[in-house]
């Protein structure tokens, strides 16, 4: 529902409304991943993830699309785009022929969510912290290696959330997770991360609010006159100021202990 509101639901322009979106994808993917996670062991979760990625690959390459045949992975001829054109009303983003958070590509996105859950399970295990870091590093490298091998036959592509894209983006995420786990939890260097904690406790809040409210209005009240004298640095300065205002908004919520949880 937040995703629909973000996309303009309250404007009541239902024919032009975009019904897919980032928050919608998070809701669907996490809902399905949660069902798997709470009802299965981690080995089964891995098996289900592999099965979903292989099934999606098979569907995208073996099921024929009218006018293009089977195995067409072009923007206009892939199966995910065709299903969006037939079943998804309203407008699309972010390419002409389908939506990059469309119907069929929700399936591999479930695996993206399961990768997060598996990483969390590993971090919460009783393994030594050094072993946890090594496990994350090896997993991230392994995911990226498999994605690269898969890329020639099922390209790394975010628009239809290809199976190789799931592994490649997941691999980068796991590597970054390992880095920050080592810095913050293992080494204990935490103070520098406070600005990110403030953001991380209300990520959906700022995502929705910045889509509904122009923080630049606040910035213009205070710095418009000053910014006019900065020449070529005006736009970078204004962007930085908008970022600061957004953070201060989140910091106020943090101080008041107001956190949006869905």
N, C-alpha and C positions, 0 to 999 in steps of 0.2 A: 504493500500500500504506500509506503514512503517513496518507493521508486516511481510509482505512478504519479504521485503528487509532485515529485521532483521533475517529472517529464511534462507537467502541465495539466494534470487531470482536472484541476479546479477551474481551468479556462473553458471547459465543456466543448472543446473543439475535437470531438471524438474521432472524426475521420482523419484528422492530421495528427492525432495523439500517437506518440511512440509507446508501445505497450511493453516492449522488452527494455532491459536496462541493467546497469551494474548492480543495483540493490536487488532487483528481481533475480538476477543470476545468483547472487549471494544467498538469497532466501531459498531458492530451489535447490542449489547445490548443497548447502549446509543441511537442509531438511533431509534430503536423501542420504547424505553421508552420515548424518547422525543416526538414522535408522540402522544403517550397516554397522556403525561403530558400537552402538550399545547392545547389539545382538550377536556380535561375532568376535572371535579372537583376532589378533593382529595378523596371523598368517592367512586367515580367511579374507581379511580386508585387503591384503596384498593380492591374493588370487582374484578377488572381485575386481580390483583396480586393473589388473592385467587383462581380465576378460572384457571389461568395458572398453578399454583402449583398442583391443584387437577387434571387437565387434564393431566399433565406430569406424575403424579403418576399413573393415570388410564392407560395411554399408556404403561408405563414401566412394569406394572403388569398384564395387561389384553391382550395386543397384543402378540400373540405367535411368538417366534423366531424359525425358522427352525432348527430342531435338538435338541432344548432345551424346546420348549413349552412356555406357558405364565407364567409370574411371576418369571422367573429366573433372579436373580440380581447378578450373578457371573460375574467376569471380562470377561469371554469368552462368556457368554450367555445372556447378557442384550441387550435390544433393541437398546440403543444408540450406543453400539459397533457394532452391526450388521449393522445398517444404515451407520456408518462410513466405514465399510468394503466394502459395496456395492456402496457407492456414493462419498466417500471422497478420492481423488487420493493422491499419494505421500506417505510420511512416517507419522507415528503417534508419539505422545508423550502423556502421559508419562506411558503408559502401552501397552502391546503387541497387544491387540485385538481391540483397538479403540483409539481415541484421547480425552484427558481430556478437550479439548476445541473444541469438535467435533460439528457435525451438530445439532442433536436433542437437546443437552444440552444447546444450545443457548436460548431456550425458558425460562427455569427457570432463566437463567442469566439476562433476561429482568427484572425479579422481583427484583433481586439484585440491578439493577440500579434504579428501581422505589422506593425501600426502601430509597436509597440516596435522591431521589427527595422529598419524603414525609418528611424525616428528615429536609431537607432544608426548606420546606414549613412551618413546625412547628417552626423552629428557626426564620423565617422571620415574623411570626405572631405577633400580638400586645399583646400577653400574657406576664405577668411578667416573668422576667428571672428565678426566683425560680420555677415557674410553668413549664417553659420549661425544666428545668433540671429534675424535677420530672417526667414529661411526657416521656422524653427520657429514664430515668431509668426504669420506669414501662414497656415501650414498649420493651426495650432490654431484660428485665427479662421474659416478656411474650413470646417473640419470641423464646427464648432459651427453655422455658418450653414446648411450643408446639412442638418444634423440638425433645425434649427428649421423649415426649409421642409418636411422630410419628416414632421415630427411630426403634423400634422393627419390624415394618411392612414395612418401607421404610427407610433403614439405612442412617445415615449421611455419605455421601460419595462424595468426591470432584471429583473423576474420571469421574462420569457421572452427577455431579452437581445435586444431588437429591434435592427434595423439602425440605426435612428436613435439608439438608446442607445449603440451601439458608437461612432458618430461623435461624439456629444455628450460622452461620458465620455473618449473618445480626444482630443478637442479640448482639454478642460480639462487632461488629462495632458500634452499637448504644450506648452501654455502654461506650466504649472508647470515642466516640464523646461527650457524656454527660460529662465525666470527663474533657476533654480538653476544652469544652465550659465553664464549671464552672471555671476552673483554669484561662483561658486566657480572656474570655469575661466578666464573672461575677466578679471574684476577681481582674482582671486587671493585673495579673502577666504575662507579655508579653515578657520581654527582653530575658529570657532563651530560648524562642522558635525561636529566629532568625535563627539559623542554619537550622531548619526544614522549615522555610519560604523559604529560598534560594532553598532547594530541592523541596519544594511543588510547586514553581512557574514554574519549568521546569521538571516535573517528566517523561514525555514521552521522552524528550530530552536525559536525562541521561540513561533511559532504552534502547533507540536505540543505542546511542553512545557507551555505554560500551559493547554492543554486536558486534560492528563493529571495535572497537579500543581497544587495550590492554594497559590499563593504567599502567600495571606493567612495561612496557618499560621505562616510565618516572621515576618510583620509583627506578628501578635498576640503572639508571644513577647516582642517588644521594646517595643511601643508601646501595648498594650491598656489598661494602667492610665492612661497619660497621655492617651490619646484620649478616655476616658470623661469628662474634665473640659472638653472642647472644645465641648460643647453642639451647636449646629447645624452646626459645622464638623467634627464627628467624621467623617462619611462622606467628604467631600472629602479630608480629611487621610489617611484610611485608603487611599483610592484612590490618592492621590499616593505613599504609602509602598509600596504594591504595585507601582506603576510603577517606583519607584526600585530595589526588590529585583529585579525582572525585569531592569532594565538592569545592575545589578551582576553578576547571573548571566551575562549576555552579555559584560560586560567581563572577567570571569574567563576565559571561553572565548577572548576576544580576546587577552588576555595570554598564554594558553597556546598560541595559534595553532591553536585547534581550530575548524574551520569545516565545517558540514554542507553538502556539495555533492552534488546529485542530478542 
